Amino acid sequence: KVLKLNQTVSPGKKYLIERGRKPNVLRFYINGQIQSDIDAKQTQKIIEQEFGFTFDTFLNSVYFSQNTFNFLHLNDEQKKSILTDLLNLDVFDRAEKLVKIDLDKINQEFSVLKTKEQILENTKALQSKNLLDFQEKFRFYDEDKKNRLNLVLDEKNKIDCDLVKIKATIEQLKQDENALIVKCSEHKTLSEDKIKSIGQLEDYIQGVLLQKNTFETKLKIERSKLVQFENGLKHVSCPTCFQNVDKKLIDELKYQQLNIIEGDKKQLDAIEKVLSELPSKNILEEKKRKIGDEENLIQRSLSVVKNNITLNSNNLKNLNDRLQYLDCSYNKVSLEENPYHDSLSLTKEEIQKAVDQLSNFYLQSTILSDKIQALIDLKEIFGNKGIKSYVFDNVVNELNVFVNDYLKILFTSDIRIDFNTQSETAKGLIKQSFSQKIFLDGNEVALGSFSGGEERRLIFAVNLALSKIVSNRSTKNFNIAFFDEAFDGLDYEGKKNAYTLLVNLFANENHKDCVLIIDHTTEFQTMFENVIKVEKRNGVSQIIE
């Protein structure tokens, strides 16, 4: 079947909504003109745009007008979820999600661009290094070519002089070789005597150290005996055999033990004095190392002299052949071209190309960085600590005002409900949360401490305040209000106070032409101007009077 709902909201506009399950129907009319009947989702969007709230908000507002809905009994997360649906705050979540998608996309683009930029920077740095290398090689080659030519010319003029110098050098090197051979033999004999003396001294030091260890061990044993004597003086009888202790004898033994210890200490001091006057192991090792270094130095010097003799002899032998070689070399070097000319030009072109590409990358990076920062700002604005938190806090404050204004009418005692969006942790930090506290005459009390009728009045005040918030945020002014069994569970006084509250509330809202209250009792009927009686007959609800 199809349910038809007719409603006139404002002058000149009359709405008709047709909804059914079998068949699935959703049609929307304004002043008799159908707005959409093809796609249910599209029709639903048109309805929400026209009335200024979503279907979830409408559904929650219907719950607020019924006796079955109890906002106070929900946990904090459920309360927060309902307020979020009422305010349509999930639009900020969707916006944040879209911003995050764009941010991830641009961050990925930025990362790819930075990777390309880094690769190009590395390429530029490598090419710049290559350029310096080529420039150095280019300069070095030209200088080397000039030097080689000059060397050839100079060498031709100096051949005779070099022959004389090389012969004199070889003669002097042979004399040095003979002198080093004699010196090496003398040093070897002297080194063996020194090493032998050092070994004897090391053996002596080792013996003194052994003697020191012996006396230290003996002194430790003697001191242990002294402790035993001192402990014996503390007892009247032996704790093991229970015989009486001869304290006089123990005193004499203690005195003798002290003399023994004193003698041992003097012997140990004498040994320490001897050790302090002897050279350390490191000093002896250093002396042996110096002896070995001196011998190695002489051997290396002798080796160098022999190598120099061989080298100069070879130079002397090849000197005449070199004169002919220098002539050929001079002609060859004169015809050489610099091999780094082409590489130098190509590298300069590659560096300029990289500089131009980097300039373009830097510009793109700046643009993307600005976009990323803007999206980060938007993400923060749409996040839990941004506009959503600001709107949520304001609505909760508004909820507190409405609820407590209604409670003043519904109760004669001082009852107050505080909804809070923040809480303090054990460390004193403020975090986002949602909680409620109920106060009676200034003291916090639990919801369960109220009677059933009092609790129904509390629930009625909260549901009415939530309905008020929904109504205030609609772009349309509806001229009718429904309350389905909202006063069930209230006694006569409670219903009377609730009636007074509704009269005071809707008297200030001139746009409400009609307030419909569904109630199954008769005692409440006398308070209203009009009563419509409905009965269910044969499964169909009908108006009978």
Summary of the structure (lengths in Angstrom):
residues: 545
radius of gyration: 54.7
end to end distance: 25.5
largest distance: 148.0
contacts: 1413
relative contact order: 0.10
helix: 68%
strand: 13%
